[in-house]
């Protein structure tokens, strides 16, 4: 479960996770076989005990003083949240008459400690916005932006959309209460404690995980679970063995770690963490790069380029596009259906009011369930789209033997000014998920990923550096829009410009316009 991972030359250790499912369990003492429903019930009982204690810790320490001590109170604390809470003397106590072992308390402290530590950064951001008040999130001057970024630790690289959303949250509080909040702990209620078991906070006295000797793609998870919702003694806890089928993405030589268990749809889902060896990505010395841009018609345009010692950059091929018009159209239909169901359910809720046994109660429940299903479909569609787009981008980099991917940083992008349809499509694009998946797949292949500023990546032609004219359609050259850029070979322009802009900023030479890849006549340069 905790053996050392052997590494070769040019390799580094990488920790990732895969999703698993616990389909059944066996009580080791009696040999009783637990079905998926019974296993989910017992895991749910344990999760309820943990979430109840975690909620008590969150409610008792949701204030600026305690979070400040935990986050950076001048006292060096352990990285494990449960250890830090114990060092501070913050204990969790189960309900009266309930008996749990110390490892269950650890999981509650770990969950609460993680939530409290994450609130420290939000507290600093909220304090910075309040210090620079009054302000308008949509009308800040450059000087006001500089002031608020200076007040936030690391604010220079913070996406402006994060600051705007926090400003809107404070503005809503001001409109409702007629005054500004004192801090984030008045602005936000204590977070909800999720029903999950963080087994990583435990040791072998609560849970173990071993890979199968005969079949390396199977593992055996052993853990203690209660036999009732309110265990009164340690006799109400039993060891249960669960066989887990490892996904094919988990290498046979990977080191397995204790998973996190969640109850989803009556099933026990396991987030299986594992550490394996991957090629080490280089931080410098790159000669071939892939530039990836974001688009509306084409979700991901990409172009590869090569850098030479003399500062010239040559384009490799004619670029490529990842088009997902059909998926985006389906996503748009599901969004409109979800909005329609939400508005209809809200109307029924207003009509029902506080009346018990109202005739519309049944219809309202049906609409709520249908809305949940539509939201699940949208979430699954976004996950599939993000995985497919990221896999495509990394495959393009592997095909041209690129060692770095330059990805346009659009975290600060907000939809506006481009019409209702484009604004909606831009807001619904899963850019964050795609970027995270690109980093994951690239790390598996030893490819570095660098985000670059988006300024001017769609302004000039990559071949002649002529300013592009953005139009609504190619046959309407006088109608401004964002769908088309009037210039030859625009299909891969954004991705190619992203790569050449990054090359130019990383190279000691000035970047030159890209040209088709000739037969190499000189030594390649280094990024």
C-alpha positions in Angstrom: 0.0 0.0 0.0 2.9 2.4 0.7 5.9 0.9 -1.1 8.5 3.1 -2.8 8.1 3.8 -6.5 11.2 3.0 -8.5 12.2 5.8 -10.9 14.5 5.6 -14.0 16.5 8.3 -15.7 14.4 11.1 -17.0 11.3 10.0 -15.0 9.4 11.6 -12.2 6.6 10.5 -9.9 3.1 11.6 -10.6 0.0 11.1 -8.5 -3.4 10.9 -10.2 -6.7 9.3 -9.5 -9.2 7.0 -11.2 -12.8 6.2 -10.4 -13.9 2.9 -9.1 -17.1 1.2 -7.9 -17.6 -1.0 -4.9 -20.2 -3.6 -6.0 -20.3 -5.9 -3.0 -18.5 -6.7 0.3 -17.8 -9.6 2.6 -17.9 -9.4 6.4 -14.6 -11.1 7.3 -15.8 -12.4 10.7 -18.9 -14.2 9.5 -18.5 -14.5 5.8 -21.7 -12.7 5.1 -22.0 -11.2 1.6 -23.2 -7.6 1.5 -25.0 -6.6 -1.6 -24.4 -3.2 -3.2 -27.4 -1.7 -1.5 -26.4 -3.0 2.0 -22.8 -1.9 1.4 -23.9 1.6 0.4 -26.1 1.7 3.5 -23.2 0.9 5.9 -20.8 3.2 4.2 -23.5 5.9 4.4 -23.8 5.3 8.1 -20.0 5.9 8.5 -20.1 8.9 6.3 -23.0 10.4 8.3 -20.9 10.0 11.5 -18.0 11.7 9.9 -20.0 14.6 8.2 -21.8 15.2 11.5 -18.6 15.7 13.4 -17.0 17.8 10.5 -20.1 20.1 10.5 -19.7 20.7 14.2 -16.0 21.6 13.7 -16.8 24.0 10.8 -19.6 25.7 12.7 -17.4 26.2 15.8 -14.4 27.6 13.9 -15.9 29.5 11.1 -14.4 32.9 12.0 -11.5 35.0 11.0 -9.4 34.3 14.1 -9.4 30.5 13.9 -8.9 30.4 10.2 -6.1 32.8 10.5 -4.3 30.6 13.1 -4.8 27.5 10.9 -3.8 29.2 7.7 -0.8 31.4 8.6 -0.9 32.1 12.3 2.9 32.3 12.7 3.0 28.7 13.9 4.3 26.0 11.7 1.6 23.3 11.5 1.6 19.9 9.8 0.5 19.6 6.2 -2.1 17.0 7.1 -5.2 18.9 8.2 -6.2 16.4 10.9 -2.7 16.7 12.5 -2.9 20.5 12.4 -6.3 20.5 14.1 -5.0 18.2 16.8 -1.9 20.4 17.3 -4.3 23.3 17.9 -6.5 21.3 20.2 -9.6 21.3 18.0 -11.3 18.0 18.7 -14.5 16.4 17.2 -16.9 14.6 19.4 -19.6 12.2 18.2 -23.2 12.3 19.3 -24.0 11.2 22.8 -23.9 7.4 23.2 -22.2 6.8 19.9 -18.9 5.0 19.9 -16.4 5.6 17.1 -12.7 4.8 16.9 -10.0 7.5 16.6 -9.6 7.0 12.8 -13.2 8.1 12.3 -12.5 11.3 14.2 -9.4 11.8 12.0 -11.5 11.7 8.9 -13.8 14.3 10.3 -10.9 16.6 11.3 -9.3 16.1 7.9 -12.5 17.1 6.0 -13.1 20.1 8.3 -9.5 21.2 8.2 -9.3 21.2 4.4 -12.5 23.3 4.2 -11.1 25.8 6.8 -7.8 26.1 5.1 -9.4 26.8 1.7 -11.4 29.6 3.3 -8.2 31.4 4.2 -7.5 32.5 0.6 -11.1 33.6 0.1 -10.9 35.7 3.3 -7.8 37.5 1.9 -9.5 38.1 -1.4 -12.7 39.5 0.3 -10.6 41.7 2.6 -8.7 43.1 -0.4 -11.9 44.0 -2.3 -13.4 45.6 0.8 -10.3 47.7 1.4 -10.5 49.1 -2.1 -14.3 49.8 -1.9 -16.3 51.6 -3.3 -16.0 50.1 -6.8 -18.0 48.8 -9.7 -16.9 45.4 -11.0 -17.6 46.4 -14.5 -16.2 50.0 -14.4 -12.9 49.7 -12.5 -10.2 52.0 -13.8 -6.7 50.6 -14.4 -5.5 52.3 -11.2 -8.3 50.6 -9.3 -7.4 47.3 -10.7 -3.8 47.8 -9.7 -4.8 48.7 -6.1 -7.0 45.6 -5.6 -4.4 43.3 -7.1 -1.7 44.8 -4.9 -3.9 44.1 -1.8 -4.4 40.4 -2.8 -1.5 38.0 -2.2 -0.5 36.8 -5.7 -3.1 39.2 -7.2 -0.9 40.0 -10.2 -1.7 36.7 -11.7 -5.3 36.4 -10.4 -8.0 36.2 -13.1 -10.1 39.3 -13.1 -13.2 37.2 -13.3 -12.5 36.0 -9.8 -12.3 39.5 -8.5 -15.4 40.5 -10.4 -17.4 37.6 -9.0 -16.4 38.5 -5.4 -17.3 42.1 -6.0 -20.7 41.1 -7.2 -21.2 39.0 -4.1 -20.3 41.9 -1.9 -22.6 44.2 -3.9 -25.5 41.8 -3.4 -24.9 41.7 0.3 -24.8 45.5 0.4 -28.1 45.8 -1.5 -29.8 43.3 0.9 -28.4 44.5 4.2 -27.6 48.1 3.6 -24.0 47.8 4.7 -20.8 46.0 3.8 -19.9 42.6 5.3 -17.1 42.6 7.9 -15.4 39.6 6.2 -16.0 36.5 4.2 -17.3 34.7 7.3 -20.3 37.1 7.4 -20.6 37.0 3.6 -20.7 33.2 3.4 -22.3 30.6 5.7 -20.2 27.6 6.9 -19.7 25.1 4.1 -21.7 21.9 4.1 -19.9 18.8 5.2 -20.1 16.2 2.4 -21.0 12.6 3.0 -17.7 11.0 2.2 -14.9 9.0 3.8 -11.4 10.4 3.4 -9.6 7.1 4.1 -6.2 8.8 3.3 -6.4 10.2 6.8 -6.4 6.7 8.3 -3.9 3.9 8.8 -4.1 0.1 8.8 -6.3 0.1 11.9 -9.2 1.5 9.9 -8.5 0.6 6.2 -6.0 -1.2 4.0 -5.7 -1.5 0.2 -3.6 -4.2 -1.5 -3.3 -5.0 -5.2 -4.2 -8.6 -6.2 -1.4 -11.0 -6.5 -2.9 -13.0 -9.4 -4.6 -10.1 -11.2 -2.8 -6.8 -10.9 -5.9 -5.0 -12.2 -7.9 -5.9 -9.1 -7.4 -4.6 -5.6 -8.8 -5.6 -2.2 -10.0 -2.8 0.1 -10.5 -3.7 3.7 -12.2 -1.2 6.1 -14.2 -1.1 9.3 -17.9 -0.2 8.9 -20.7 0.1 11.4 -23.5 -2.5 11.6 -26.0 0.2 12.7 -26.5 3.9 12.2 -25.6 4.7 15.9 -22.9 2.2 17.0 -23.0 1.9 20.8 -19.7 -0.1 21.2 -16.8 -1.3 19.2 -18.7 -4.6 18.7 -20.9 -2.7 16.3 -18.0 -2.2 13.9 -16.9 -5.1 11.6 -14.2 -5.5 9.0 -15.6 -5.6 5.5 -13.5 -6.7 2.4 -14.4 -5.2 -1.0 -12.9 -6.2 -4.3 -12.2 -3.3 -6.6 -11.6 -3.5 -10.3 -8.9 -1.0 -11.3 -9.5 1.0 -14.5 -7.1 0.3 -17.4 -5.6 3.8 -16.9 -4.0 2.6 -13.7 -0.6 1.1 -14.7 0.3 -2.3 -13.2 3.4 -0.9 -11.5 1.6 2.0 -9.9 1.6 2.5 -6.1 -2.0 2.5 -4.8 -3.2 4.8 -2.0 -6.3 4.6 0.2 -9.3 6.0 -1.7 -12.1 8.4 -0.9 -15.5 6.8 -0.7 -18.7 8.7 -1.8 -22.3 7.7 -2.0 -23.7 8.5 -5.4 -27.1 7.3 -6.6 -27.2 4.5 -4.1 -23.8 3.2 -5.1 -20.4 3.4 -3.4 -17.9 5.3 -5.6 -14.2 5.2 -4.9 -11.7 7.9 -6.0 -8.6 5.7 -6.3 -5.4 7.7 -5.9 -2.2 6.1 -7.4 1.4 7.2 -8.0 3.3 6.1 -11.1 6.4 7.0 -13.1 6.0 9.4 -16.1 8.6 11.2 -18.4 9.9 14.4 -16.8 8.7 17.5 -18.7 11.5 19.9 -19.6 11.3 23.5 -18.3 13.4 25.0 -21.1 15.2 24.0 -24.3 12.1 23.4 -26.4 12.3 23.6 -30.2 8.9 22.4 -31.3 5.7 23.7 -29.7 2.0 23.4 -30.2 -0.2 26.5 -29.8 -3.8 26.0 -28.8 -6.4 28.7 -28.9 -10.1 28.9 -28.0 -12.8 29.5 -30.6 -16.5 29.7 -31.0 -17.1 27.9 -34.3 -14.0 25.6 -33.8 -13.6 24.8 -30.1 -9.9 24.3 -30.3 -7.8 25.5 -33.3 -4.2 24.4 -33.0 -0.9 25.1 -34.9 2.6 23.8 -34.4 5.8 25.8 -34.9 9.6 25.3 -34.7 12.1 27.8 -33.3 15.6 28.2 -34.7 18.7 29.7 -33.3 18.4 32.8 -35.5 15.0 33.6 -34.0 13.0 32.5 -37.0 9.9 30.5 -36.3 8.5 28.2 -39.0 5.0 26.7 -39.1 4.7 23.0 -39.2 1.8 22.0 -41.5 -1.4 23.9 -41.9 -2.8 23.5 -38.4 -5.8 21.6 -37.2 -9.2 22.1 -35.6 -11.3 20.3 -33.1 -14.9 21.0 -34.1 -17.7 20.1 -31.7 -20.6 21.9 -33.2 -23.0 19.0 -32.7 -22.1 18.5 -29.0 -22.3 22.3 -28.4 -25.7 22.4 -30.1 -26.9 19.6 -27.9 -25.5 21.3 -24.9 -27.4 24.4 -25.8 -30.6 22.5 -26.1 -30.1 20.9 -22.7 -29.4 24.3 -21.2 -32.6 25.7 -22.5 -34.6 22.7 -21.3 -33.0 23.0 -17.9 -34.0 26.7 -17.7 -37.5 25.9 -18.8 -37.9 23.1 -16.1 -36.4 25.4 -13.4 -38.9 28.2 -14.2 -41.8 25.8 -14.3 -40.8 24.2 -10.9 -40.5 27.7 -9.4 -43.9 28.6 -10.6 -45.4 25.4 -9.0 -43.5 26.2 -5.8 -45.1 29.6 -5.6 -48.5 28.2 -6.2 -48.1 25.5 -3.6 -46.8 27.8 -0.9 -47.3 26.3 2.5 -50.4 24.3 1.6 -50.0 20.7 2.7 -51.3 18.1 0.3 -51.6 20.5 -2.6 -52.6 18.9 -5.9 -49.5 20.3 -7.7 -47.1 18.8 -5.2 -46.8 15.6 -7.3 -46.1 17.5 -10.5 -43.6 19.7 -8.7 -41.7 16.6 -7.5 -41.6 15.2 -11.0 -40.2 18.4 -12.4 -37.5 18.5 -9.7 -36.4 15.0 -10.5 -36.5 15.7 -14.3 -34.4 18.8 -13.7 -31.8 16.8 -11.8 -31.6 14.3 -14.6 -31.1 17.0 -17.2 -28.3 18.5 -15.1 -26.6 15.1 -14.8 -26.8 14.8 -18.6 -25.2 18.2 -19.1 -22.5 17.3 -16.6 -21.7 14.0 -18.3 -21.7 15.7 -21.7 -19.3 18.4 -20.5 -17.0 15.7 -19.0 -17.0 13.8 -22.3 -16.3 16.9 -24.3 -13.5 18.0 -22.1 -11.8 14.6 -22.2 -12.1 14.3 -26.0 -10.9 17.8 -26.7 -7.9 17.4 -24.3 -7.0 14.0 -25.7 -7.1 15.5 -29.2 -4.8 18.4 -28.3 -2.2 16.2 -26.7 -2.3 13.8 -29.6 -1.6 16.7 -31.9 1.5 17.6 -29.8 2.7 14.0 -29.8 2.2 13.7 -33.6 4.5 16.7 -34.3 6.9 15.7 -31.4 6.3 18.9 -29.5 7.7 19.1 -26.0 5.5 22.1 -24.9 1.9 23.2 -25.4 1.2 26.9 -25.2 -2.4 27.3 -24.1 -4.2 30.6 -24.3 -5.2 31.8 -20.8 -8.9 32.8 -20.9 -9.7 32.5 -17.2 -10.5 36.2 -17.2 -12.8 36.0 -20.2 -16.4 37.0 -19.6 -19.2 36.8 -22.2 -20.6 40.1 -23.3 -21.0 42.4 -26.3 -21.2 39.6 -28.9 -25.0 38.9 -29.0 -27.2 36.7 -27.0 -26.3 33.5 -28.8 -22.5 34.0 -28.7 -22.5 35.2 -25.1 -24.3 32.1 -24.0 -22.1 29.7 -26.0 -19.0 31.4 -24.6 -20.3 31.1 -21.1 -21.1 27.4 -21.5 -17.8 26.4 -22.9 -16.0 24.1 -20.5 -12.6 25.9 -20.9 -11.5 25.2 -17.4 -12.2 21.4 -17.6 -10.5 21.2 -21.0 -7.4 23.0 -19.7 -7.2 20.7 -16.6 -7.5 17.6 -18.8 -4.8 18.9 -21.2 -2.4 19.3 -18.3 -3.2 15.8 -17.1 -2.7 14.1 -20.4 0.3 16.2 -21.2 2.0 15.3 -17.9 1.5 11.6 -18.7 3.4 12.1 -22.0 6.1 14.3 -20.5 4.9 17.5 -22.3 5.0 20.8 -20.5 1.9 23.1 -20.6 2.3 26.8 -20.4 -0.5 29.4 -20.4 0.1 32.6 -22.3 -1.7 35.9 -22.2 -4.5 36.1 -24.8 -3.7 39.6 -25.9 -3.2 40.0 -29.7 -3.4 36.2 -30.4 -6.4 36.8 -32.7 -5.5 40.3 -33.9 -2.9 39.6 -36.6 -2.4 37.1 -39.4 0.3 34.6 -38.5 1.8 34.7 -42.0 1.9 38.4 -42.9 1.1 40.0 -39.5 -1.6 42.0 -41.1 -4.4 43.1 -38.7 -7.4 40.8 -39.1 -10.9 42.1 -39.7 -13.5 40.2 -37.6 -16.8 39.9 -39.4 -20.0 38.0 -39.0 -19.7 36.1 -42.2 -17.3 35.9 -45.1 -19.9 37.2 -47.6 -20.8 40.2 -45.3 -17.5 42.1 -45.2 -19.0 45.2 -43.8 -20.9 43.6 -40.8 -18.7 43.4 -37.7 -18.9 40.2 -35.7 -16.8 37.5 -34.1 -17.3 34.4 -36.2 -14.9 35.1 -39.1 -11.6 36.8 -39.4 -11.0 38.0 -42.9 -7.5 36.9 -43.9 -6.2 33.9 -45.9 -5.5 30.8 -43.9 -7.4 31.9 -40.9 -8.4 28.4 -39.8 -5.2 27.8 -37.8 -4.2 31.4 -37.2 -5.1 31.6 -33.5 -3.3 28.5 -32.5 -0.3 29.4 -34.7 -0.1 32.9 -33.3 -0.4 31.5 -29.7 2.7 29.4 -30.4 4.7 32.1 -32.2 3.8 34.7 -29.5 5.0 32.4 -26.8 8.1 31.5 -28.8 8.9 35.2 -29.3 8.6 36.0 -25.6 10.7 33.0 -24.6 13.4 33.5 -27.3 16.2 36.1 -27.0 15.4 37.1 -30.6 12.4 39.0 -31.9 9.7 36.8 -33.2 9.4 36.7 -37.0 6.3 36.0 -39.0 5.7 32.3 -39.5 6.4 30.6 -42.8 5.9 27.1 -44.1 8.4 24.6 -42.8 11.3 24.2 -45.3 14.0 21.7 -45.3 16.1 22.6 -42.2 19.2 24.5 -43.2 20.4 25.5 -39.8 20.5 24.2 -36.3 17.2 24.4 -34.3 17.0 26.9 -31.5 16.0 26.3 -27.9 13.1 27.6 -25.9 
